[in-house]
């Protein structure tokens, strides 16, 4: 999906994408903190290898990635000369591609081993910075007053409904008017073939649920910020690579 100071991406066949852009007004929403989420997430991801297979939770990840990554990137707006924040960057599967076009890129992941691997893979880009932090605790890099694009891939599905709304509200406050928020999630069911243990913290939502969660923000009466801002859905589609993979497997 893609929202412009609006963006969102997702797919019914396991994966879905959206892009949003920013426009006009937004209001506050009540957020309840979910204790133990970070501990549960750390337990789930800490034993995953810092490989593309570990990131995609699929033994066929290397093959899938050759088609899936270019497809996801094709849904993004023009990144040339843009300031971008990548949340949930993992080992940097998309970082290098994003860095090749952007003016500045700040990447965040909450697993230190993944951040270290991303830095190893992409540290040669002088305009890229790396941070180990929880998605719910981050802020844009100091000195950067606003962002052009916030990119997430398989992030919201690990957050509660309240957290999705809270993060979206914060992203809206970080983006320039006309900036983009890109969201890609697995919907309905897992997209990889690796087994999830009993501690699987994933929320497999219907794609329409993400639109509903963002609309709660967009449709609140009265502006939250001076001048007012809102998200506007720009684009939403199924990830065709996963539809192809599922058809091949049948």
C-alpha positions in Angstrom: 0.0 0.0 0.0 1.2 3.5 -0.6 -0.1 6.6 1.2 0.8 10.1 0.2 1.6 12.1 3.3 -0.1 9.0 1.7 1.1 5.1 1.1 0.2 1.2 1.7 1.1 -2.2 0.0 -0.3 -5.8 0.8 -1.3 -9.1 -1.1 -4.2 -11.5 -0.6 -2.1 -14.4 -1.9 0.1 -14.0 1.2 1.4 -10.5 0.5 0.0 -7.0 -0.1 1.5 -3.5 -0.8 0.3 0.0 -0.2 1.5 3.6 -0.8 0.1 6.6 0.9 0.7 10.4 0.5 0.3 13.3 2.9 -2.3 16.0 2.5 -4.4 17.8 5.0 -5.7 16.9 8.6 -5.2 14.5 11.4 -6.3 14.0 15.0 -5.0 12.2 18.1 -6.0 8.7 19.0 -5.8 6.9 22.4 -2.9 4.4 22.4 -2.5 1.5 24.9 1.0 0.2 25.5 1.4 -3.5 25.0 3.8 -4.8 27.6 5.9 -7.7 26.6 5.7 -7.1 22.8 9.4 -6.4 22.4 10.3 -9.4 24.5 8.1 -11.7 22.4 9.5 -10.2 19.2 13.1 -10.6 20.3 12.4 -14.2 21.2 10.9 -14.8 17.8 13.7 -13.2 15.8 16.8 -13.7 17.9 17.4 -17.2 16.6 16.8 -16.4 12.9 19.9 -16.4 10.7 21.1 -13.1 9.2 20.4 -14.3 5.7 17.8 -13.7 3.1 16.2 -17.0 4.1 16.0 -15.8 7.7 14.5 -12.5 6.7 11.8 -14.0 4.4 11.3 -17.1 6.5 11.4 -19.2 3.3 13.9 -21.8 2.2 13.4 -20.6 -1.4 14.1 -17.0 -0.5 17.1 -16.5 -2.7 15.1 -17.5 -5.8 12.0 -15.5 -4.7 14.0 -12.4 -3.9 15.3 -12.0 -7.4 11.7 -11.3 -8.6 10.1 -10.0 -5.4 12.5 -7.2 -4.5 12.4 -5.5 -7.9 8.6 -5.7 -7.8 8.4 -4.1 -4.4 10.8 -1.4 -5.5 8.8 -0.7 -8.7 5.9 0.4 -6.5 7.9 3.2 -4.9 7.8 6.9 -6.0 10.9 8.4 -7.5 13.5 8.4 -4.7 16.2 10.6 -6.4 17.3 13.3 -4.1 14.9 12.2 -1.3 15.4 11.8 2.4 14.2 8.3 3.4 13.6 6.4 6.6 13.5 2.6 6.4 11.9 1.0 9.4 12.4 -2.8 9.9 15.4 -2.9 7.6 16.6 -6.3 8.7 19.9 -7.3 7.1 19.4 -4.6 4.4 17.6 -6.6 1.7 16.2 -3.3 0.4 18.7 -0.9 1.9 21.2 -1.1 -0.9 18.6 -0.5 -3.6 17.1 2.5 -1.7 20.6 3.9 -1.0 21.4 3.9 -4.7 18.8 6.6 -5.4 18.3 8.6 -2.2 19.9 11.7 -0.9 19.9 10.3 2.7 18.7 7.0 4.2 18.3 6.2 7.8 17.7 2.5 8.6 16.3 1.0 11.8 15.9 -2.6 13.1 15.5 -3.9 16.6 17.9 -6.9 16.3 21.5 -5.9 16.7 22.8 -8.8 14.6 20.7 -7.7 11.7 21.8 -4.1 12.0 25.4 -5.2 12.1 24.9 -7.3 8.9 23.2 -4.4 7.2 26.1 -2.1 8.1 28.5 -4.8 6.8 26.6 -5.0 3.5 25.8 -1.3 3.0 28.1 0.7 5.2 30.1 1.9 2.2 27.2 4.3 1.4 28.3 7.5 3.1 24.7 8.9 3.2 23.3 5.8 5.0 23.0 5.6 8.8 22.1 2.5 10.9 20.2 2.4 14.2 19.2 -0.5 16.5 15.9 0.4 18.1 12.3 -0.6 18.5 10.0 0.8 15.8 7.8 2.4 18.4 10.6 4.3 20.0 12.4 5.8 17.0 12.7 9.4 15.8 14.0 10.8 12.5 17.8 11.5 12.5 18.8 14.7 14.3 19.1 17.6 11.9 16.5 16.2 9.5 13.3 18.1 10.1 11.1 16.2 7.7 11.1 13.2 5.4 10.1 12.5 1.8 9.5 8.8 2.2 9.1 6.3 5.0 9.5 2.7 3.8 8.4 -0.4 5.7 8.4 -4.0 4.6 6.7 -6.7 6.8 6.6 -4.4 9.9 2.9 -3.5 10.7 2.0 -7.2 10.9 4.1 -7.4 14.1 2.3 -4.5 15.7 -1.1 -4.4 17.5 -3.9 -2.3 16.0 -3.1 0.5 18.5 0.6 0.4 17.6 -0.2 0.5 13.9 -2.2 3.7 14.4 0.3 5.2 16.8 3.2 4.6 14.4 1.2 5.9 11.4 0.3 9.1 13.3 4.0 9.7 14.1 5.0 9.0 10.5 2.4 11.5 9.3 4.1 14.1 11.6 7.5 13.3 10.1 6.6 13.5 6.4 6.7 16.6 4.2 3.4 17.5 2.6 3.3 15.3 -0.5 5.6 12.7 1.2 5.0 9.0 1.0 4.5 6.2 3.5 5.0 2.7 1.9 3.6 -0.3 3.7 4.0 -3.9 2.6 2.5 -6.8 4.7 1.6 -10.4 4.7 -2.2 -10.7 4.9 -4.5 -13.6 5.8 -1.7 -16.1 6.3 2.2 -16.5 6.3 4.0 -15.9 3.0 7.1 -18.0 3.7 7.4 -21.8 4.0 9.4 -22.0 7.2 7.4 -23.1 10.3 6.5 -20.5 12.9 7.0 -21.6 16.5 4.3 -21.3 19.1 5.5 -17.8 19.9 4.7 -16.4 16.4 3.7 -12.7 17.1 2.3 -12.0 13.7 -1.1 -10.4 13.0 -2.4 -11.6 9.7 -4.9 -9.0 8.8 -7.3 -8.5 5.9 -5.9 -5.7 3.7 -9.0 -3.7 4.3 -8.1 -3.7 8.0 -5.0 -1.6 7.3 -7.1 0.9 5.3 -9.5 1.0 8.3 -6.7 1.7 10.8 -5.3 4.5 8.7 -8.8 6.0 8.1 -9.3 6.3 11.9 -6.4 8.7 11.8 -7.4 10.5 8.5 -11.1 10.9 9.4 -10.7 12.3 12.9 -12.4 15.7 13.2 -10.0 18.7 13.4 -6.3 18.9 12.8 -3.7 17.5 15.2 -0.9 19.6 13.7 -0.8 23.2 12.8 -1.9 23.5 9.2 -3.4 20.0 9.4 -2.3 16.8 7.6 -3.9 13.6 6.5 -3.1 10.4 4.6 -4.5 9.7 1.1 -4.3 6.2 -0.3 -2.4 6.3 -3.6 -1.9 2.7 -4.5 -2.7 -0.9 -3.3 -2.0 -4.2 -4.9 -1.3 -7.9 -4.3 2.4 -8.8 -4.6 2.4 -10.7 -7.9 5.6 -12.6 -7.2 3.8 -14.5 -4.4 0.8 -15.2 -6.5 3.2 -16.7 -9.1 5.0 -18.7 -6.4 1.7 -20.1 -5.0 0.5 -21.1 -8.5 3.8 -22.9 -9.3 3.4 -24.8 -6.0 0.0 -26.1 -6.8 
